[in-house]
Amino acid sequence: MSRENPWSNPDRLPAEEAQDLARFIDQRAARPDQRQAHDALLAALAPQAGERLLDLGCGSGVLTRRLAAQVGPSGEVVGVDISRAMLDYARQQTAADQVSPAPRYEQADATSLPFPDGYFHGALMARTLMHVPEPQAVLAKLRRVVIPGGRLAILEADWGTVAVDHSQRELTRRILAWRTDHVDGNNWMGRQLVRRCLEAGWQVRTVQGLVSIGRNEETTHFGSLRRCAALALEQGVITQAEHDAWVAELDERLAAGLFFASINEYIVVVTA
Ligand SMILES: C[S@@+](CC[C@H](N)C(=O)[O-])C[C@H]1O[C@@H](n2cnc3c(N)ncnc32)[C@H](O)[C@@H]1O
């Protein structure tokens, strides 16, 4: 009943689909809920001019480009991703946006980072840890490449906290529980972040919770719930009739201005 997670290595997809995922990250990042989370993550990391910073699982480079602007010409920003397709897109977008100084992009698996010990003053990792098969190994490797006392800021959502106002409670629970347990990686990573960081030897500095609320189509919630229903149908978790009824109610609520959904996201800042 589980699907393969496309985010664990987009290069396993056909080239065009991998490019689409990169474009999707950039477009999604412009939506208000994602922008709020990314802004909060950058504020939590608090980049300083002249620092050397890592963006691990940089994807389209959407945060890498913002970091580069913040550290300025005396600093250095490196975006690392497992996917060549993501990095190709990130390089193109960095050139198109004329980001100066430009960040550097390197292809690597998060469990084998090609940098000397203590190379970075700090690092961030947004919506990536949930997609890696060995999160503890990644947290340990990150500790090696950050200077002693250096910081890591992590952002993860928790799909187990999704709330949707819908009249069909049992069906809603069935769709969301299946989505949480079987689609796109470890969807409980949000609630596990603090424990996992402590177990990997990091010191926890701050823990912040964001409640991301969707009431219209501008945020990602509506599209992502429709996708859940489509996947649940495809995988035989719900029937066509259940799918159509569930989605029709969401559509009606949206049209009437009555749609409401939310998800909790967590930002944890830890030091080495
Ligand atoms: C959901 S995207 C997040 C992109 C970006 N950080 C953001 O916040 O929009 C997850 C990214 O992690 C990358 N990734 C997944 N597993 C990885 C691994 N083992 N090592 C490095 N990158 C990985 C994927 O290729 C993808 O670009």
The ligand as an SDF file (V2000), in Angstrom:
LIG
                    3D

 27 29  0  0  0  0  0  0  0  0999 V2000
   11.1400   18.1440   -0.1910 C   0  0  0  0  0  0  0  0  0  0  0  0
   12.6740   18.5980   -0.8820 S   0  0  0  0  0  0  0  0  0  0  0  0
   13.0920   20.0130    0.1050 C   0  0  0  0  0  0  0  0  0  0  0  0
   13.8170   21.0850   -0.6820 C   0  0  0  0  0  0  0  0  0  0  0  0
   14.0950   22.3960    0.0500 C   0  0  0  0  0  0  0  0  0  0  0  0
   15.0140   22.1850    1.1640 N   0  0  0  0  0  0  0  0  0  0  0  0
   12.8230   23.0670    0.5170 C   0  0  0  0  0  0  0  0  0  0  0  0
   12.6770   23.3330    1.7150 O   0  0  0  0  0  0  0  0  0  0  0  0
   11.9470   23.3760   -0.3010 O   0  0  0  0  0  0  0  0  0  0  0  0
   13.7930   17.3500   -0.2570 C   0  0  0  0  0  0  0  0  0  0  0  0
   15.1520   17.3940   -0.9460 C   0  0  0  0  0  0  0  0  0  0  0  0
   16.0310   16.4950   -0.2610 O   0  0  0  0  0  0  0  0  0  0  0  0
   16.8370   15.8340   -1.2160 C   0  0  0  0  0  0  0  0  0  0  0  0
   17.3330   14.5860   -0.6300 N   0  0  0  0  0  0  0  0  0  0  0  0
   16.6180   13.4720   -0.3370 C   0  0  0  0  0  0  0  0  0  0  0  0
   17.4070   12.5350    0.1870 N   0  0  0  0  0  0  0  0  0  0  0  0
   18.6630   13.0610    0.2420 C   0  0  0  0  0  0  0  0  0  0  0  0
   19.9220   12.5700    0.6750 C   0  0  0  0  0  0  0  0  0  0  0  0
   20.0430   11.3250    1.1780 N   0  0  0  0  0  0  0  0  0  0  0  0
   21.0000   13.3610    0.5770 N   0  0  0  0  0  0  0  0  0  0  0  0
   20.8920   14.6210    0.0680 C   0  0  0  0  0  0  0  0  0  0  0  0
   19.7180   15.1440   -0.3750 N   0  0  0  0  0  0  0  0  0  0  0  0
   18.6200   14.3740   -0.2860 C   0  0  0  0  0  0  0  0  0  0  0  0
   15.9050   15.6310   -2.4070 C   0  0  0  0  0  0  0  0  0  0  0  0
   16.5980   15.4030   -3.6050 O   0  0  0  0  0  0  0  0  0  0  0  0
   15.1110   16.9540   -2.4110 C   0  0  0  0  0  0  0  0  0  0  0  0
   15.7400   17.9050   -3.2160 O   0  0  0  0  0  0  0  0  0  0  0  0
  1  2  1  0
  2  3  1  0
  2 10  1  0
  3  4  1  0
  4  5  1  0
  5  6  1  0
  5  7  1  0
  7  8  2  0
  7  9  1  0
 10 11  1  0
 11 12  1  0
 11 26  1  0
 12 13  1  0
 13 14  1  0
 13 24  1  0
 14 15  1  0
 14 23  1  0
 15 16  2  0
 16 17  1  0
 17 18  1  0
 17 23  2  0
 18 19  1  0
 18 20  2  0
 20 21  1  0
 21 22  2  0
 22 23  1  0
 24 25  1  0
 24 26  1  0
 26 27  1  0
M  CHG  2   2   1   9  -1
M  END
$$$$
